[in-house]
Amino acid sequence: MSARAWALLLVLCGAIFLEGIDIAMLAVAIPTIRAELGLSTGTAAWVISGYVLGYAGFTLLGGRAADLLGRRRMFLSGLVVFIAFSALGGVATEGWMLVVSRFVTGVASAFMTPASMSIITTSYAEGRQRNRALLIFAGTAAGGFSIGLVIGGLLTQLGWRWVFYAPVLLAAAILLAAVRLIPTGPPPIRQGGFDLPGAVTVAGAMLLLTYGIVRLEHGLTQWRMTVAVFVAGLLLLGLFVRVERQSAAPLVRLGILRQASVARSDLGALLLLGGFMGFQFMVTLYLQDVRGWSSLETSLTLLVMGIDVMLAPTVTPLLVDRYGSARVIIGGFALASVAYALFLGLGLGSGYLMMLPTLLLTGAAFALAYGPLTIAATDGVVDEEQGLAGGLLHTATQFGAAVGIAAVTAVYGWAGGGVDAFRAALVVPLVMALTGLVLATTGIRRRTRGPGVASTSGA
């Protein structure tokens, strides 16, 4: 690649790195924020959930908007909004200000992230060059989260407001570089106008379904409300499908979901992120609540999971070139299954060295599976729908993260708390990893039986 192509990739990776550290730093800082502002448990939870709602609720719309209204425009606009509302979080004095800040920041990421991914898939030649760029992009996302855990612990020691100010400074630098480096690209697609009914119904459906997933954390205590939210979300989703089928210029061409590699890869990404985030969430609580470790000690312990930053751009491309994405994805899910099973066998007296194999394997598993899933989710998709493909993928990952965290929290509550409850909750990531392994293995078997079932790099 040329120097300008590498510079463009650096800017786009900077944006996904920004998203990763932003989420991780707040996760570490939320106990301190809650104490200093006197937030209730419910409000503190909404500071975290608000971002998930905004992100998952609008990612599909954001991805398609990149195709229809311009990828460069959506990326830059999302980055500007991200800067403004991150700054609002830094000066917040009330809980509602933090919730609004996180929700709108999530919406900004929902428009920015699919746009950045579609810029990669349309700016780099299909094949080894694009695959390499996507693997680096995916590895940077995971690395941002891992590094953010440590940076968040350090910044919280200086003052929790720096957890909001630091992303503002980084985002501003990315914005200055992006204005010069991101190409204008082809004219936006506007044939037939913008499908406003489709945009409203899909955003409403995603918001309700994500909210329903978040409510699973309440367990059985508020099940009627949770069921009602899910039913409303599914009804709105059905209305969206009907609108798209009747629209002359649909927001989402539903036929894209019939591409085996797209649908299978999105489901695989949901399972991968669900297991990964659920595992990390419960291990964090286990180390702090059961073992009594500080937030900084916990962050440093989990840092080794950031090995994916080194493996994703170096080892994973070599494996993909030699064996294909599908086999590498199978290897990733297999490693994740082994990692989660090993942690279940640890006892209260287990030290850091006994945890190390699980943490290293978890990072390696993510490096092997996530990047190839990203490749498979966009493989064979026409340029005009690359934003949509990216939106579908990131919607799946956000749903997966929400499902994973909500599921482990619910199981922990149902199990009554304590060490046994932690073990019961950690079964959830193991089940998700094993399900992903079966899904990936089934996919490669279907491809070997006959042509046309999935692409050669599909999951």
Sequence and secondary structure as in RCSB ss.txt:
>XXXX:A:sequence
MSARAWALLLVLCGAIFLEGIDIAMLAVAIPTIRAELGLSTGTAAWVISGYVLGYAGFTLLGGRAADLLGRRRMF
LSGLVVFIAFSALGGVATEGWMLVVSRFVTGVASAFMTPASMSIITTSYAEGRQRNRALLIFAGTAAGGFSIGLV
IGGLLTQLGWRWVFYAPVLLAAAILLAAVRLIPTGPPPIRQGGFDLPGAVTVAGAMLLLTYGIVRLEHGLTQWRM
TVAVFVAGLLLLGLFVRVERQSAAPLVRLGILRQASVARSDLGALLLLGGFMGFQFMVTLYLQDVRGWSSLETSL
TLLVMGIDVMLAPTVTPLLVDRYGSARVIIGGFALASVAYALFLGLGLGSGYLMMLPTLLLTGAAFALAYGPLTI
AATDGVVDEEQGLAGGLLHTATQFGAAVGIAAVTAVYGWAGGGVDAFRAALVVPLVMALTGLVLATTGIRRRTRG
PGVASTSGA
>XXXX:A:secstr
  HHHHHHHHHHHHHHHHHHHHHHHHHHHHHHHHHHHT  HHHHHHHHHHHHHHHHHHHHHHHHHHHHH HHHHH
HHHHHHHHHHHHHHHT  SHHHHHHHHHHHHHHHHHHHHHHHHHHHHHS TTHHHHHHHHHHHHHHHHHHHHHHH
HHHHHHHH TTHHHHHHHHHHHHHHHHHHHHS   S    TT   HHHHHHHHHHHHHHHHHHHHGGGTTTTHHH
HHHHHHHHHHHHHHHHHHHHH SS SS GGGGGSHHHHHHHHHHHHHHHHHHHHHHHHHHIIIIIS   HHHHHH
HHGGGGGHHHHHHHHHHHHHHHH HHHHHHHHHHHHHHHHHHHHT  TT  HHHHHHHHHHHHHHHHHHHHHHHH
HHHTT  GGGHHHHHHHHHHHHHHHHHHHHHHHHHHHHHTTSSHHHHHHHHHHHHHHHHHHHHHHHHHHHHHHHS
TTSS TT  
